[in-house]
Structure formats: structure tokens, C-alpha cells
Amino acid sequence: MMETAARELAHVLRSQQTTLDEFGLVALAGEEDLGEAKKVFFTDGDGGSKLGVDLGSGAALYRAARTLYETGNKEEESTQDMAKVVLLLSADYETVWNVRKMYLGKRNNVEELLDEIRFTDLVLSKHYKSAPTWVHRHWALQQILGQHLNKEQGHDEGEDNIGSKRQSLDDRNRDERTKENRLQRDTILQHELEICQRVAASYYRCYNAWSYRAEILGYFDAHNSMEDRKALHHERLRLRSWFVRHVSDHSAMNQMLCVLRALGNPPDALEAEITLASRLAVRYPGHEALWRYKRGLVYSLLQRCSEESAPIHIVAHLCSGPLASLELDLSLVDSMAEADLNIELTQSNHDPWADSGDCARFAQILQDELTLALVCASDHTCARSEEQRRCALGYVMHVLRSSFRVSGRAIPSYLATWLRRLPHARAGPLNPANDSLLAAWAEAVSASLEHIAQLS
């Protein structure tokens, strides 16, 4: 009976693959008026878009489908249909996925590859953590996009004696095919991003989904395609709204760094993301993912500063300011916590970076970041103050070291001594009035301002 159910399920997967969008194991009631095969699985929802398999019959159905698959001819279509039943119930069966690759690779049919993408949509609705499924999906996507590129470039240049009218007609037809292929490519890539978004929304912190989502960005060319740039901008907007609701999702923040890198790390975008991350870090203290995300943003911005002495100027300006006298204004934390998280991303005719130059603008941002981090480290009134202090001081240590590393300068001895003490002080008692860490900073600064001036 299970073999019959397996064959019927294989038929359903073939005939309704374009409509099925969700699969799950459910507990079915044993209704007497249903046939035995119908008790094993069913379809439901609008147009039969939901596929369910009886939880109690799932193991027996899998064994029957696997037996039929292993005893069948792997080159036959019916056996490959049975392979889908096996994979639907056990998505980590990597050998079957590899056989599917060989089968589809020999047939070299774009429509069948698109069907394979749709099949993995169904598999991932249940087995969202299955690494072999994500790998197979990426392989199918590579085959599809590779064939599209070949279509765009595939034309015969050897027929030099063709008349100009015929050649012009061929060029127009080729341009139309290129536009059509480009449109289909954009549709496929948008679908991939939407699937990743759906999986991430349903299953929080799905590493494989976020890794695949980062891989998809490699197919966008923001420098040569306005459509790709718009798609990346839309992805950035999606991620920003995600951050506000998931402040500990490191994978999403890494995805944002990948998006910004694909866009060429524009300084205005980096500044906007640093501002948002800082507001979130103050509003939700103690979340290490936010502080590590800020590290990546600042490092990306550091690489845009070409003047080698910039970090020296920044440290000198910072040390001669509020930190030198330990006059840390804790109201800065309150203002950041109450700030609006919806930072406008619309294009403006005014570019603040064009007024002062990249390096000067960057120096101001870095000064604000270091000041805010040390204020956060000194604020013992916030929730999770110990975690916030540890994250903030670790951020300060990373930013200062990165500043000198990028500029090619050696870290001054007073600063090196302070940084060596920092890891031990990160877990120390919170006493902003007599903080030995900040006192050591002020003492070193007062003795080294002349040395800094000479270096700059």
C-alpha cells in the first residue's frame, strides 16, 4: 500500500509542482471513507497549494519511496520523480541530490532547471536548515544564469557577406532576446531574495538561508546596471527594517555589509548605517551583534580615507576634547535612545561629503563614534550595563587599532599601553566618577599631546 501511496505522491509532485508552495508533516484523522493511499497524504489550501503527509505514515512512506528509487533506472523519468518523494521526506540525502544534478545536467533544459528551483521551494518550506538543498538550489541557479549569459552572447560573427538590412534585423532581434533574458534573470534573482526573506521570517537565524542570500548578491552588477543598483537598494531597505525588529541577528548585519560592498561602499550610505546602528546600540544595550556590525561599518569607512595622518588627527582631537578632562556627557545616551530609527534614504542633491572631503568628514564620524562608545561604557544606569560596557570598550579598542593599521602608522606607546590594559578593564567595576581606565587615558593624553602634534 505504501508503494502505491509513494507513486501517487510522485504524480502529485509532477502534476501540481507549480501550485504547491508548502509542505509539512501533520497528524491525520483516520477517516474510514478515504482510500488507504489518501490517508497517507493530502493537499489543501487555495488550489491545493499545501501538501501534508501523515506524521504516523511518514517513515513507512519514505522507506517505500527509497526502495522504489534505489531499484529503478536512474535515467528514467519515473525514477527521478520518485527521487523527489525521497528528498521531500529526507532533504539531507545528498547522494540523491547529486544524482539529480547529473540527470539535469545531461538534459540541459532551462525549464526543467526552473522546475527544480520550484521543487526546492517546496522542500525548504519544511527542511529550511538542509544544507544539501541550499547547495543544490545554488547549482541549479548557476546553470540557469549560465545558459542565459550564453544566449546573450551566442551569435555568429563569421557571416560577413550578409546584407546590411538583414544584419540590422538580426541585431534588433538579438537586442530583444537580450532584454527578455535580462528581465527573466532579474525575476529569478528577485525570487531568490524573496525566498530567503520568507525562510528567515519563518525560521529565525537560519544560517544557510543567510549564506545563500549573500551568494545571490554576487550576481548583481551595481556599477554597470541601474536595475541591479535599484535591486540592491531595495535589499538594503528590507534589511534596515529587519534590524529594528532583530537587533541580535548577526547574519542579517553581515548581509548588509555585503550589500554595501556590492554598491561600492558609498560613504553616505556607510554614514547612514553607522547612525542607525549607534541608535540601536544605545536603545538596546548589551547586544554584541550591533557593536560588531558597527566595527565592520567603520572599517569599511576607514578604507576610504586616503590621508595617512588622519587617525593621528582624530586621536589628537578626541583626546584634547571631553575625554582629556573626563567630562563625559551622559545625556548623549538619552538623546540617541530617543532618536528616530527611520533615517531617510532618499537621494539628496546635497552631498555632505563633497563639502569637507572624505577624510575630514570621516574624522568627525570617528570622533563621534569613539565618544559615544566611551560614554556608553561609563553609563551604569542602563539595562545590561556590564554587557554594554564590555561591547563598547571592545569597539573602542578595535576602532583605534584599525585606524592606525589602515593608515600604516605605528601605534604610539602611550596608546599601546592603554590598549593592553583595556581587555582587563572591560570586566571591571562600574564607577564613572573614579574609573581607572578613563583616568589612565587622561593621564596618558596629557603627557602625549605634544608628541601627537609632532606626528601630525
N, C-alpha and C positions, 0 to 999 in steps of 0.2 A: 504493500500500500504506500509506503514511503517513497518508493521509486516512482510511482505514479504521481505523487504529490510533487516530487522534485522535477519531473518532466513538465508538469503543468506550470510550476513556478518559473521554469526556464522559458516557457512560452509566454507567460505574462511579462517577464522582463524584456523579451524581444518585442512584443506587440505594443506594450504600453510604456516603453522606456522614455518617450518624450513627455509623458504626462506625470510619471512618478517623480516625486520630489522629496519624499521622506520615508524612512524605513525604521521599524522598531520591533522588539520582541514584547508581546503582550500576552496576558492570560485570557484565553478564550473560553467562553462557556460551552459546555458540551451539548449542543443542540441536536436532538435526535433526527430532525428533518433535514440536516445537511449531510452531504456525502462525506466520506472519510477524507478525501483529498481537500475538501473545502474547510474541514476543521483544522487543518494544518496552517493555512494562511488565508488572508483575505485582503481586499482593497477597499478603501473608504475615502471619504472627503470629496471635494468638488472634482468631478470627472474621474474618480478613482485615483487620486493623486497620492494617497497614503497607503503604504504596504505594511501589513502586520503579519508576523509569524508567531504561532502559538509558542509560548515560553516552554511548555512541557514537551513539545514535539520538536523543538529546535535541534537538539543533539541528534535525535534519530534521523531527522531530515538531512542534517549535514553529513552524517555517515553514508546515507543512501546516495546523496549527490556526489560525494567524493568517490565512492565506488564506481558509479557510472562514468565519472570523468576519467578516472585512472585506467579503466578498462576500455575506454573509447579511443578512437583515432584522433590524435590531437589536430590533424589537418581538417577534420570535418567540422562544419558549422554547428551541428547539433552538440558536439563535444565542447566546443567553445561556449555555447550557450549554457551548458551545464557548469562550465568553469565560473560563470558569473554567479550562479547559485552558491557555489562553494565560497567564492570571495565575499559574497554578501553576508554569509554567516560566519566566515573566518577571514577577515580582511588582512591578517598578518601572514597568510600563506604565500610567502614570497616566491616560491617556485612557480606557482600558478600565474602570478603576475608576470614573471619572466617569460613563460610560455606565451602569454598574451602579447607581449612585446614582439616576440619572434613571428607570431601569426599575423599581427597587424603590420609589422614591418615588411613582410613579404607581399602583402596585398597592396600596400602603398596607396590607400584610399583616404582622402581627406574627410569624406562624410563619415566613414567608419571611425576615424580618429575623433571626430566631434561627438559621435555616439559614445565613444569610450570616456570622453570627458564628462558627458551627462551621466554615464553609469557611475563614475567615481563621485559625482554629486550625491547620488543616492547612497553609496557606501559611506561617505563621510558624514551623512546625516545621523548615522549610528556610531560608526567607528572613527570618530573625529581625531583620535590620537594615533591612528595607524600610520606609522612612518612609511611602510611599503606602498600604501595607497597614495600618499603625497608624492613619493618618488615616481611612481608610475604616471601619475597625472602630469607631472613636470615633463616626463619623457614624451607623452602624447602632445603636450603643448609645443615642445621643441619641434616635433615632427610637423605639426600643422603650420607653425610660423615659418619653418624652413622651406616648406613647399610653397608658401605664399611668396617668400622672397625670390624663389626660383622663377615663379610665374612672372613677377615684376621685371626680372632681368632677362627672361628667356625669349630672345628674338634673334632672328637670323640676320647677321650683318654682311653676309657674303654675296647677296644678290645686288650687285652694283648697277645692273642694267634695267632695273625696274623703273618705270616712268615716274616722274615727279608727282603726278596725280595719285597714282596707286600708292606711292610711298607716303604721301601726306595722309591718305585714308588709313593706311596701316598704323601710322603714328597716332592718329586720333583714336583708333580702336585700342591701341596699346595703352594710351593715357586713360581711357575709360576703364580698362581692365585693372590698371594700377590703382585708380581711385576706388574701384569696387573692392579690390583686395585690401586696400588700406582701411576702408570702412569696416570690413569684416574683421580685420586684425584688431582694430580699436574696440569693436564689440566684444571680441573674445577676451581681450585683456581686462576690460571693464567687468565682464562676468567673473573673471578670476578674482579680482579685488573684492567684488560683492560676496562671493562665496567665502572668502577668508573673513570678511566682516561678519557674515552670518554665523560662521563657526565660532569666531571669537566672542560674539554676543551671547551665544548659547552656552559655550563652554569656556569659562574664564581662564585666561593664561594658558591657552593651547599653544605650546611652543612650536609644534610642527606647522600649524597654520600661520603663525607669525613669520617663521623662517621662509615658508613658501611665498608669503606676501612680499618679503624683502627681495626674493629672487625675481618676482614679476617686475620690479622696478627696473631691472636691467634691460628690459625690452623697450623702455621709453627713451626717446632721444629729445630731451628738452631743449638742446642747443639748436637743433635743425628743424624741429616740428612744433608749430604753435599748438596743435591739438594735443600733443604729448605734454606740453607745458601746462595746458589747462587741466589735463587729467591729473598731473602731479599736484597742481594747486588744489584741486578738489580733494585729493587724498590727504593733503595737509589739513584742510578744513575738517575732514572727518576725524583725523587723529586729534586735533585740538579739542573737539567736543568730547572725544573719548577720554582725554586726560582728566578733565574736570570730574568725571564720574569714576575713574580708575587711577587714583594717584599712586598706586604701588605697582602698576603694570610696566615692568622694565622692558618687556618685549615691544610694547607699543611705543615706548620712548626711543628704543633703538630703531624702530621703523621710521620714526620722524627724522632721526639723524640721517637715515638712508635717503629719505625723500629730499631733504635739504641738500645732501651731497649730489643727488641726481639733478637738482636745479642749479648746481654750481655754487652752493653755499652763499647766496646773496646776503650781504651784510645787514640789510634792513630786515630780512626775514629772520636771521640769527638773533638780531636785537629784540625783535618781537617775541620770539620763542623764549629767550632768556628772561624777558619781563614776565611772561606768563608763568614760567617755571618758578621764578622767585616768589611771585604772589601765591602760588600753590604751596610752595615750601613753607611759607610763613603761615598760611591759613591752615595747613595740615602738617603740624610739626612732627619731626621724627621719622619721616618716610625716606629711607635711604635711596630709593629709586629716583626720587626727584632730584636729590643732590648729585647723584651720579650722572643723571641726564644733563644737569647744568654743567658738569665737568666736560662732557662731550661737546656741548654748545660753545663753551668758552674756548676750548681747544681749537674748534673749527674757526672761530673768530680770530684767535691768536695767529693762525697761519696766514691771515690776510694782512697782517701788519708787517710792512717791509722795513721800517726803520729799526735798526738793530738796538738802538739805545732806548727804545720805547719802554720796555719793562723797568729800566732804571728810573726814568722819569715818573712812571706810575708809582713805584715803591716810594720814591722820594716825596711825591705829592701826598701820598696816603700817610706816610709816617709823620710828616710835618703838620698834618691836619688833626682830626679828632683823636686818632689813636695815640699820638705822642703824649697827650695830656690825659688820656683815658676818659675823655668826655664823650661817652657813647650815648647817643640819644635813643632810648628805648621806645620813644613814640614812633620811630620809623617802622617798628614791627607792627604797631596798631594800624598805621596808615596803609601798609602793604596788605594786611589781613582784610581790611575793609574795601580794598580796591576792586574795581570791576574786572571780572575774568574775561569778558568778551572784548578782547582787543581787536580793533578794526584791521582787516587785512586788505581793504580796497586799495587800488593803486592811487597814488597821490602824485600831483605834479611837483611837489616839493620833496626833494631828497635830502634829509639832514646830513647824510654822509658827504654830499657834494660840497657842503658849506665849509666844513672844518677839516676834511681829509680823513681817510680811513684811520690813520694812526691816532690822530687826536680824538676822534670820536670813540675809538676803541679804548683809549686810555681812560676816558670818562666812564665808560661802561664797566671796565675792570675795577676802577676805583670804587664805584657804587656797589659792585658785587662783593668785593672784599670787605667793605664797610658793613654791608648788610649781614654778611656771614658772621663777622665778629660780634655784631650786635645780637644776632640770634644765639650765638654761643654764650653770651653774657646774660641772656634773659632767663631767669629762673622761675618766672611766673607762668610760663606757658605749659600746656599739657605735654607730657613726654619730653620734659626738658633735658633729661640725661641723653636720650637718643638724638635730640635736636643739636645739643652741644657737640656730640661726637661727630655727627654728619657735617655740621658747619665748619668745625676746625679741620676735619679731613679735607673739606672742599678748599679751605684757605691754603693748606699745605700743597694740594695738587695744583692750584692755580699759580701760586708763586713759583713753584719748581718748573712748571710748564712754561711760564713767561720767560725765564732765563734760558731754558733749554731751546725754545724756538728762536730766541734772539742770538744764540751762540755765545752768550756771556757766561762767565763763571759766577756762581752764587757768592756774594760777599760773605766773609767769615762770620759776621755778627748774625746774618740771616740764616746761615747754615747751622749755627749753634742753636738758634731759636727753633728751626725746623726739626732738629734732632730731639729737642725737648717736647715737641708738640704731641707725638703719639702717647707719651706718658701722662700728659696733662689732659688728654681728651676724656679720660675717665675720672678726673679729679673732682673734688668737691666744688659745688657751685656757690661762689661768694663774689658777686660782681664788685663789691667795694674793695676787696683785698685779693683780687685774682692774681696769683703769682705768675701765671702765663702772660697776661697782658702787662703786668708790671715789668717782666723781663723784656717784653717787646719795647716798652717805652724807654727803658734804660739803655738798650742796645741802639735805639734810634737816636737818642740824644748824643751818644758818643760817636755816631757814624754819619751824621748829616753832611759833614764836611767831606768825608770820603765819597759819598754818593754824588755830591756836586762835582767833584773832580772827575768821576767816571762819566758823567753825562756831558 
